[in-house]
Amino acid sequence: MILEAFSSATPVVAAAAEGPREIIRDGVDGLLVPIDEACVMADAITRLIMDRALANGMAEAGRVRYEDDFAEPVVVSAWLSLFGKLVHSCAG
């Protein structure tokens, strides 16, 4: 759901679990909070609700990050490049 939020320019707050930590740049395109800390999660959400400039900036950064790193053409190109290298290395 993080990538869907990024693609639609929606600010993100997520638990700092392994997956979200690899996608979200804390304080840039989203907020990461400690796992199992409901009050900290609520505070982060409230922070984005109260600070629209921060929320909008993170939303836009997430949208740009999605377009640069996760959009379909980018991912397809990366996979084709990888497969091409694998085929080349196996053929030689």
N, C-alpha and C positions, 0 to 999 in steps of 0.2 A: 504493500500500500504506500510505502514511502515514495517509490518511483511514480506512482499515479498522482500523489500529492505534488511532487516536484513538477510533473508534466502539466498540471493544471494551476501552477503558481499558488499553491496552498501552503502556508507555513506548517512546519512539522515539529512535533514534540514526541520523542520516543525514548523508551528505556535503553540504556547503554549496553544492550546485549550485543553479541558478536555480529549479527547481521546489520543492524542499524549503525553500529560503530564504523562499519566498512563503507557505508554510503553517506551518512550525514557528517558534515564538517561542523562540529559543535560551535555555535555562535556565528556561523557564516550562513549556512542554508537550513539550519534547524537547531533545535536544542536537544541535547542528550541529558537524561536524568538517571540517577542510580536505579538499578533494578529493585523492585519491591519497595519503592519509596513514594507512596500515593500522594502524600502531602507535598513533596518536592515536585511531582508531576503536576499537581494542581497549581502550585505556585508558578511553574513555567508556563502553563496554559494561560493563567491570569496575566502574567507578564506580557504575553503576546496580545491578549485582548486589550490590555490597557495601553500598550505602546504600539500604535498602528504603524508608525514609521519603521520600527524594528521588524514587525510582522511582515510589512510590505517588502522591506529590503531582503529578508530571508526568503520570502516567497519568490521574489524575482531571481535571487541567487540560485534557488533550487530549480527554477525553470531553466535558467541558463545551463546549470550543471546537467540537467536531464538532456537538453539538446546537444551538449558537447560530448557527453560520456555514455548516455543510455538510450538515446533515440534509436529506432529501428535501423536506419541506414548506417549508423555508427557501429552498432552491434553486429549487423550482417557483414559489414566490411571487415571487422576484426575476426570474425569466425572464418570468412573466406581466406583471409591472410594466413591464419593459423593452419587451416586445412591445406592450403597451398604449400606451406613450409613442410608439413608432415609428409605430404605426397612426394615432394622433392627429396626429402631426406631418406625416405624409404625406397625410392627409385634408384638412388645412386649407390 
